[in-house]
Amino acid sequence: MTTEKAAVNGRRADILAAAAALFATRGIEATSVREIGERVGLNPGALYHYFPSKSAIARDLITGYLSDLLADYRAAGLDGLEPRARLKAIVDVSLATGAARPDETKIYHAEFPNLRRMRDYEHARDVTDEIQSIWLAAIEAGKDDGTLRRDVPTKVFHRFLRDAVWFSVYWRKDDESYPLDELSDHCLAVFLDGMANRPS
């Protein structure tokens, strides 16, 4: 990679990071290109040298986030794990992603339902569908081996577990007194074992 190309890529990364911070707090619609530019010391005209529009920034931000998440799921070796360990690995990857990229996580969950119908998000839709299939396959495997009960619809369980995991980004602080692996254990304990005390 040439020095010039590296500089462009670095500038693009700065713009994406600045946009993520603004989009996460204000929303995509309420954030202006000028505000993004101010965060990185560029006027709007100069910013357009790196991205043709605010929509392109949002698309690249969301698509990049989802592609990285999918790659992390694939790298976790899920297919070789028994169902409980498989669900645990999915939760671990998801929590780690939320902790490392909280702004992008918030943007994806707040904005993507309204964006997924747009043509520019076709690739993001495909990646999202593949991510969902990973969760659903793990739940189905748990039903098949008796780890999970069969009377609760797979997609319902998926939505409850997925939302509990991802929305922890809004309340969990990056605090060593409650590390991610402990949060993951507690999440699986609640969803797979329940909170009710069993009779002695």
Backbone bond lengths (Angstrom), bond angles and torsions (degrees), N, CA, C in turn:
res aa  C-N    CA-C-N  psi(-1)  N-CA   C-N-CA  omega(-1)  CA-C   N-CA-C  phi
1 M - - - 1.457 - - 1.527 109.57 -
2 T 1.323 116.02 132.26 1.459 119.87 179.85 1.518 110.40 -72.31
3 T 1.353 114.84 160.82 1.460 119.91 178.51 1.523 110.77 -60.44
4 E 1.346 115.97 -39.48 1.469 119.79 -179.26 1.529 111.36 -65.03
5 K 1.327 116.14 -43.71 1.460 119.18 179.87 1.524 110.75 -65.98
6 A 1.314 117.18 -38.71 1.466 120.63 177.78 1.518 110.42 -62.25
7 A 1.339 116.06 -39.42 1.460 120.04 179.38 1.525 111.09 -65.49
8 V 1.341 116.59 -40.91 1.464 120.91 177.84 1.522 110.53 -63.57
9 N 1.327 116.25 -45.52 1.466 119.84 179.38 1.522 111.47 -62.90
10 G 1.335 116.28 -38.29 1.453 119.77 177.76 1.515 111.65 -65.22
11 R 1.332 116.22 -40.50 1.460 120.66 178.46 1.518 111.04 -66.04
12 R 1.328 116.26 -40.58 1.470 120.25 177.26 1.526 110.68 -61.58
13 A 1.332 116.41 -41.60 1.465 120.16 178.38 1.523 110.83 -62.45
14 D 1.333 117.14 -39.82 1.465 120.97 177.47 1.529 111.01 -62.44
15 I 1.329 115.68 -42.89 1.464 120.36 -179.91 1.529 110.49 -64.25
16 L 1.331 116.54 -43.45 1.462 120.07 178.87 1.523 111.71 -62.39
17 A 1.329 116.85 -40.92 1.463 120.56 179.15 1.527 110.91 -65.33
18 A 1.329 116.96 -42.57 1.459 120.82 178.93 1.530 110.56 -64.76
19 A 1.325 116.42 -43.50 1.461 120.54 178.49 1.520 111.17 -63.13
20 A 1.342 116.92 -40.06 1.466 120.31 -179.97 1.516 111.00 -60.07
21 A 1.332 117.07 -44.10 1.464 120.43 -179.77 1.526 110.89 -62.46
22 L 1.325 116.80 -40.20 1.469 120.67 -179.72 1.530 111.58 -73.83
23 F 1.325 116.93 -45.68 1.465 120.25 -179.43 1.526 111.05 -61.07
24 A 1.332 116.75 -37.33 1.465 120.42 -176.56 1.522 111.81 -67.84
25 T 1.322 117.34 -31.73 1.467 120.18 -177.92 1.519 113.10 -95.58
26 R 1.345 117.18 -31.63 1.459 120.17 -173.42 1.518 113.90 -114.31
27 G 1.320 116.42 -17.49 1.459 119.89 -174.60 1.518 110.49 92.40
28 I 1.322 116.21 155.00 1.459 120.81 -178.44 1.524 111.02 -65.32
29 E 1.318 116.65 -46.85 1.466 121.02 -175.35 1.526 111.71 -60.89
30 A 1.325 117.58 -39.71 1.470 121.19 -174.80 1.525 113.63 -82.93
31 T 1.320 117.20 -6.50 1.469 121.26 -179.12 1.523 109.38 -95.37
32 S 1.314 116.90 132.46 1.463 120.43 179.64 1.528 111.19 -97.87
33 V 1.319 115.45 157.51 1.465 120.92 175.28 1.528 109.69 -61.17
34 R 1.319 116.89 -37.07 1.462 120.51 178.70 1.538 111.24 -59.30
35 E 1.333 116.39 -42.49 1.464 120.22 -180.00 1.530 111.12 -64.62
36 I 1.307 116.27 -40.09 1.466 119.29 177.68 1.523 109.31 -63.64
37 G 1.331 115.94 -46.42 1.454 120.22 179.95 1.515 112.58 -59.37
38 E 1.328 116.54 -41.39 1.468 120.14 -179.93 1.522 111.71 -60.60
39 R 1.323 115.86 -34.77 1.477 119.98 -179.83 1.530 112.23 -64.25
40 V 1.316 115.99 -28.64 1.471 119.55 -176.69 1.524 112.36 -114.45
41 G 1.333 116.70 9.17 1.460 120.43 175.99 1.511 114.62 75.21
42 L 1.336 116.95 32.16 1.464 121.39 178.48 1.521 109.73 -123.92
43 N 1.330 116.69 143.48 1.464 118.34 170.56 1.522 107.99 -80.62
44 P 1.336 117.79 162.51 1.471 119.47 -175.87 1.523 113.62 -55.24
45 G 1.329 117.36 -38.46 1.462 119.59 179.74 1.515 112.31 -61.77
46 A 1.342 116.51 -41.08 1.469 120.26 179.12 1.520 111.12 -69.74
47 L 1.330 116.47 -34.95 1.468 119.62 -179.42 1.528 110.71 -63.78
48 Y 1.327 116.65 -34.24 1.465 120.18 -179.97 1.531 112.19 -66.56
49 H 1.323 116.55 -12.26 1.462 119.43 174.28 1.529 110.62 -68.19
50 Y 1.342 115.93 -25.82 1.466 121.06 -176.47 1.528 112.61 -101.32
51 F 1.327 117.03 -31.90 1.461 122.19 178.22 1.526 108.40 -139.93
52 P 1.323 117.92 134.95 1.467 119.43 -177.12 1.525 114.58 -71.03
53 S 1.344 117.60 -18.14 1.462 120.21 -176.92 1.524 110.10 -164.86
54 K 1.325 114.76 166.49 1.472 119.40 173.70 1.520 109.99 -64.17
55 S 1.319 116.35 -36.47 1.462 120.57 178.31 1.521 111.16 -60.21
56 A 1.329 116.98 -38.45 1.471 120.75 178.71 1.526 110.88 -66.53
57 I 1.326 116.44 -36.63 1.468 120.07 176.95 1.524 109.56 -62.40
58 A 1.336 116.05 -48.55 1.469 120.44 -179.23 1.520 111.18 -61.95
59 R 1.339 116.56 -43.07 1.467 120.51 -179.92 1.523 111.19 -62.03
60 D 1.338 116.89 -47.32 1.467 119.84 -178.75 1.522 111.15 -65.37
61 L 1.321 116.11 -35.83 1.459 120.95 179.53 1.528 110.52 -63.49
62 I 1.317 116.21 -50.25 1.464 120.97 -176.82 1.527 111.19 -70.62
63 T 1.324 116.77 -43.81 1.463 119.83 -178.52 1.527 111.08 -65.74
64 G 1.329 117.02 -41.16 1.459 120.37 177.48 1.516 112.29 -63.41
65 Y 1.318 115.70 -41.87 1.470 121.11 178.15 1.526 110.44 -60.28
66 L 1.322 116.76 -48.78 1.460 120.37 -177.88 1.524 112.11 -66.45
67 S 1.323 116.85 -38.87 1.468 120.15 179.73 1.519 111.07 -64.87
68 D 1.323 116.64 -40.23 1.468 120.41 177.65 1.531 110.90 -66.43
69 L 1.339 115.83 -40.34 1.463 119.62 178.90 1.526 110.80 -62.58
70 L 1.314 116.87 -45.52 1.462 120.52 178.25 1.526 111.06 -60.45
71 A 1.324 117.12 -41.99 1.469 120.61 178.47 1.529 110.74 -61.76
72 D 1.326 117.24 -37.92 1.470 120.63 179.33 1.522 111.01 -68.87
73 Y 1.335 118.03 -38.70 1.462 119.86 175.23 1.530 110.15 -61.56
74 R 1.311 115.92 -45.39 1.466 119.25 -179.09 1.516 111.68 -63.13
75 A 1.318 117.10 -36.92 1.465 121.29 -178.84 1.520 112.62 -71.44
76 A 1.329 116.97 -14.66 1.469 120.65 -177.16 1.521 113.03 -78.08
77 G 1.337 118.17 -4.75 1.465 120.75 178.24 1.513 113.17 62.78
78 L 1.320 116.75 43.10 1.463 121.55 -172.29 1.523 113.58 -62.40
79 D 1.318 117.45 -38.50 1.465 120.15 -173.96 1.526 112.78 -63.94
80 G 1.321 117.05 -22.86 1.457 119.74 -179.53 1.520 114.02 -89.45
81 L 1.326 118.03 4.62 1.467 121.41 -175.80 1.524 110.90 -104.28
82 E 1.331 115.88 148.78 1.462 118.90 172.93 1.531 108.17 -71.12
83 P 1.356 118.64 159.64 1.461 120.55 -166.44 1.522 116.81 -54.40
84 R 1.328 118.76 -43.57 1.463 118.69 -178.79 1.532 110.32 -65.68
85 A 1.329 116.69 -44.30 1.459 120.26 178.36 1.527 111.03 -64.76
86 R 1.316 115.78 -32.88 1.467 120.81 178.54 1.528 111.10 -65.89
87 L 1.320 116.52 -46.17 1.465 120.12 176.21 1.523 110.87 -63.53
88 K 1.328 116.21 -39.25 1.466 120.23 178.71 1.527 110.21 -61.83
89 A 1.317 117.64 -42.28 1.465 120.74 179.66 1.526 111.22 -64.25
90 I 1.331 116.53 -39.86 1.468 120.49 177.62 1.525 110.11 -62.74
91 V 1.319 116.27 -45.07 1.470 120.33 178.20 1.523 110.62 -63.49
92 D 1.329 117.36 -41.88 1.470 120.95 179.22 1.524 111.46 -59.14
93 V 1.343 116.49 -48.46 1.463 120.76 -179.90 1.528 110.22 -61.67
94 S 1.321 116.48 -43.05 1.462 120.73 -177.54 1.520 111.54 -65.00
95 L 1.327 117.19 -45.44 1.462 120.57 179.55 1.529 111.17 -64.62
96 A 1.322 116.34 -40.29 1.469 119.68 178.74 1.525 110.91 -64.00
97 T 1.332 116.21 -39.65 1.461 119.93 178.05 1.515 110.79 -65.07
98 G 1.325 117.03 -44.25 1.459 120.44 178.72 1.518 112.35 -61.50
99 A 1.321 116.85 -39.22 1.463 120.70 179.98 1.517 111.80 -70.12
100 A 1.333 116.51 -38.05 1.464 120.68 -178.31 1.526 112.44 -79.13
101 R 1.339 116.03 -28.71 1.473 119.99 -174.47 1.526 110.15 -136.05
102 P 1.336 116.34 62.02 1.473 118.91 -175.17 1.519 113.67 -64.24
103 D 1.325 117.71 -37.66 1.469 119.48 -179.02 1.517 110.99 -63.67
104 E 1.327 117.05 -47.56 1.455 120.81 -179.39 1.526 111.66 -65.16
105 T 1.332 116.23 -35.71 1.462 120.31 176.92 1.522 110.54 -62.13
106 K 1.331 116.89 -44.79 1.464 120.84 179.59 1.523 111.30 -65.17
107 I 1.318 116.53 -41.87 1.472 120.44 179.67 1.523 110.40 -62.09
108 Y 1.320 116.41 -47.44 1.456 120.18 -178.11 1.528 110.76 -57.75
109 H 1.322 117.15 -48.45 1.462 119.92 -175.33 1.526 112.72 -74.36
110 A 1.316 117.61 -28.97 1.465 120.14 179.71 1.527 112.61 -83.67
111 E 1.326 116.97 -36.09 1.455 120.71 -169.09 1.527 115.14 -104.89
112 F 1.331 117.68 -32.62 1.460 119.06 -169.98 1.526 114.47 -62.79
113 P 1.353 119.10 -35.36 1.470 117.21 178.33 1.533 113.07 -55.45
114 N 1.325 117.19 -31.19 1.464 120.48 179.05 1.525 113.03 -87.71
115 L 1.325 116.47 -17.47 1.462 120.48 -176.36 1.526 113.42 -96.86
116 R 1.328 117.24 -22.06 1.456 120.45 -168.92 1.528 112.79 -63.41
117 R 1.339 117.50 -20.11 1.467 119.60 179.32 1.533 112.26 -78.51
118 M 1.326 117.40 -13.83 1.463 121.00 -176.12 1.526 111.38 -77.37
119 R 1.319 116.03 145.86 1.470 121.50 -176.61 1.532 111.96 -59.15
120 D 1.327 117.64 -37.87 1.467 121.16 -177.73 1.526 112.85 -63.46
121 Y 1.326 116.78 -14.84 1.467 120.34 -175.76 1.527 112.56 -105.76
122 E 1.322 116.79 19.81 1.458 120.07 -179.53 1.529 111.34 -59.74
123 H 1.330 116.98 -45.49 1.470 119.48 179.45 1.529 110.74 -64.64
124 A 1.334 116.83 -41.73 1.469 120.23 178.74 1.527 110.57 -61.29
125 R 1.329 117.25 -38.43 1.472 120.16 177.07 1.518 110.99 -62.41
126 D 1.321 116.59 -43.24 1.467 120.25 179.98 1.525 110.96 -62.20
127 V 1.328 116.04 -42.35 1.468 120.05 179.91 1.531 110.18 -66.43
128 T 1.326 116.51 -41.59 1.466 120.49 178.43 1.524 110.96 -61.13
129 D 1.325 116.82 -42.25 1.464 120.26 178.56 1.528 111.02 -62.43
130 E 1.333 116.79 -38.33 1.463 120.00 178.95 1.525 110.95 -68.79
131 I 1.325 116.50 -39.11 1.469 120.09 176.82 1.522 110.15 -62.49
132 Q 1.323 116.21 -45.17 1.462 119.11 179.26 1.524 110.99 -60.78
133 S 1.327 116.86 -39.13 1.463 119.85 -179.49 1.528 111.38 -63.89
134 I 1.324 117.62 -30.71 1.464 121.47 177.46 1.526 110.02 -65.64
135 W 1.335 116.79 -46.21 1.471 120.95 177.12 1.531 110.64 -62.38
136 L 1.329 116.60 -48.20 1.463 120.12 -176.27 1.527 111.89 -64.03
137 A 1.329 117.15 -38.77 1.463 120.24 179.16 1.526 110.93 -64.71
138 A 1.332 116.85 -38.02 1.471 120.06 178.58 1.525 110.79 -65.59
139 I 1.322 116.59 -40.24 1.470 120.26 179.33 1.525 110.13 -67.42
140 E 1.327 116.77 -43.33 1.468 120.25 178.57 1.533 111.01 -62.04
141 A 1.332 116.55 -38.80 1.469 119.39 177.61 1.521 110.38 -62.57
142 G 1.340 116.32 -37.90 1.461 120.25 177.05 1.512 112.46 -65.55
143 K 1.313 117.14 -36.06 1.464 120.56 175.98 1.526 110.82 -68.43
144 D 1.314 115.70 -40.41 1.467 120.18 -176.92 1.524 112.22 -64.20
145 D 1.350 116.74 -35.60 1.478 117.68 -177.59 1.528 112.67 -97.47
146 G 1.341 117.11 5.73 1.465 120.39 176.05 1.519 114.46 87.13
147 T 1.343 117.93 1.16 1.467 120.21 177.18 1.522 110.64 -66.28
148 L 1.327 116.42 -37.38 1.460 122.10 -178.40 1.518 110.70 -115.81
149 R 1.308 117.18 146.18 1.457 122.15 178.02 1.520 109.44 -70.74
150 R 1.332 115.42 152.13 1.455 120.40 -174.47 1.521 113.02 -95.81
151 D 1.355 118.58 -11.18 1.462 119.24 -173.93 1.526 113.17 -79.90
152 V 1.338 118.44 -15.38 1.467 121.33 176.59 1.522 107.87 -92.88
153 P 1.340 118.30 124.20 1.471 119.89 -178.82 1.524 111.94 -56.85
154 T 1.321 115.15 139.19 1.466 120.89 -177.57 1.519 112.02 -55.25
155 K 1.318 116.95 -44.61 1.467 119.54 -176.95 1.525 112.09 -68.91
156 V 1.320 117.58 -29.72 1.466 120.26 176.99 1.524 109.74 -69.28
157 F 1.333 116.37 -47.71 1.461 119.51 178.20 1.531 110.48 -60.14
158 H 1.329 115.66 -41.52 1.461 120.70 178.94 1.517 110.98 -58.03
159 R 1.338 117.59 -46.34 1.462 120.05 -177.95 1.518 111.59 -64.57
160 F 1.326 117.40 -42.15 1.464 119.97 179.12 1.525 111.25 -62.70
161 L 1.331 116.44 -49.52 1.461 120.36 -177.66 1.525 110.93 -66.75
162 R 1.326 117.06 -46.89 1.461 121.00 179.96 1.523 111.47 -57.24
163 D 1.341 116.81 -47.18 1.461 119.34 -176.95 1.525 111.66 -68.08
164 A 1.320 117.12 -37.37 1.467 119.59 177.14 1.524 110.70 -61.40
165 V 1.320 116.18 -41.27 1.465 120.94 -179.79 1.519 110.95 -67.63
166 W 1.331 116.67 -54.75 1.463 119.66 -172.97 1.516 113.44 -70.34
167 F 1.329 117.62 -35.30 1.461 118.46 -176.89 1.527 112.67 -78.47
168 S 1.334 117.02 -4.72 1.470 118.85 172.30 1.522 110.91 -64.12
169 V 1.330 117.48 -17.83 1.466 120.84 178.91 1.524 111.09 -63.65
170 Y 1.329 117.40 -22.06 1.461 120.76 -179.27 1.523 113.01 -82.45
171 W 1.326 117.20 -22.25 1.470 117.64 -176.39 1.521 114.22 -120.77
172 R 1.309 117.66 -23.83 1.468 118.31 -178.87 1.522 110.60 -75.76
173 K 1.326 115.93 131.32 1.455 121.46 174.08 1.522 108.77 -95.63
174 D 1.315 116.22 152.60 1.461 120.46 179.20 1.518 107.79 -77.21
175 D 1.318 114.24 79.57 1.455 121.95 -169.24 1.530 108.65 -123.59
176 E 1.300 116.96 123.24 1.466 120.23 -177.89 1.527 112.70 -63.68
177 S 1.343 116.93 -18.15 1.458 118.71 179.52 1.529 112.01 -73.66
178 Y 1.342 117.41 -14.20 1.458 120.97 175.12 1.531 108.20 -137.10
179 P 1.320 116.32 75.89 1.466 120.44 -174.34 1.519 112.32 -67.82
180 L 1.330 114.94 162.70 1.457 120.77 -176.51 1.526 113.21 -60.87
181 D 1.340 117.07 -37.33 1.465 117.60 -177.80 1.527 111.15 -66.92
182 E 1.335 116.73 -31.42 1.466 119.94 177.17 1.530 110.21 -71.87
183 L 1.337 116.75 -41.66 1.462 120.25 175.87 1.528 110.55 -59.67
184 S 1.312 116.76 -41.99 1.461 121.01 178.26 1.528 111.17 -61.19
185 D 1.338 116.31 -45.79 1.471 120.25 178.26 1.527 111.33 -59.72
186 H 1.330 116.48 -43.24 1.463 120.43 -178.93 1.527 111.09 -66.58
187 C 1.316 116.37 -39.85 1.462 120.45 178.83 1.526 110.67 -60.34
188 L 1.322 116.32 -48.23 1.467 119.85 179.86 1.522 111.33 -66.64
189 A 1.341 117.09 -35.55 1.461 119.75 178.79 1.525 110.93 -62.89
190 V 1.335 116.34 -42.69 1.466 120.20 179.73 1.526 110.69 -66.63
191 F 1.323 117.31 -47.60 1.461 120.22 -173.74 1.519 113.80 -78.40
192 L 1.318 117.94 -30.09 1.452 119.15 -177.41 1.530 113.28 -101.19
193 D 1.327 117.25 -28.24 1.459 120.26 -176.82 1.515 113.15 -110.22
194 G 1.327 118.06 -23.65 1.465 122.03 179.54 1.521 112.49 86.97
195 M 1.328 114.97 164.57 1.459 121.51 -178.82 1.518 113.21 -98.75
196 A 1.325 117.46 -15.72 1.463 119.97 -175.93 1.525 110.33 -72.22
197 N 1.343 115.75 136.46 1.454 120.25 173.56 1.518 109.50 -67.75
198 R 1.315 115.56 137.12 1.462 119.24 176.62 1.525 109.68 -88.41
199 P 1.339 116.33 142.90 1.477 118.52 178.75 1.515 110.79 -59.37
200 S 1.338 116.83 142.28 1.467 120.56 179.52 1.526 109.36 -69.90
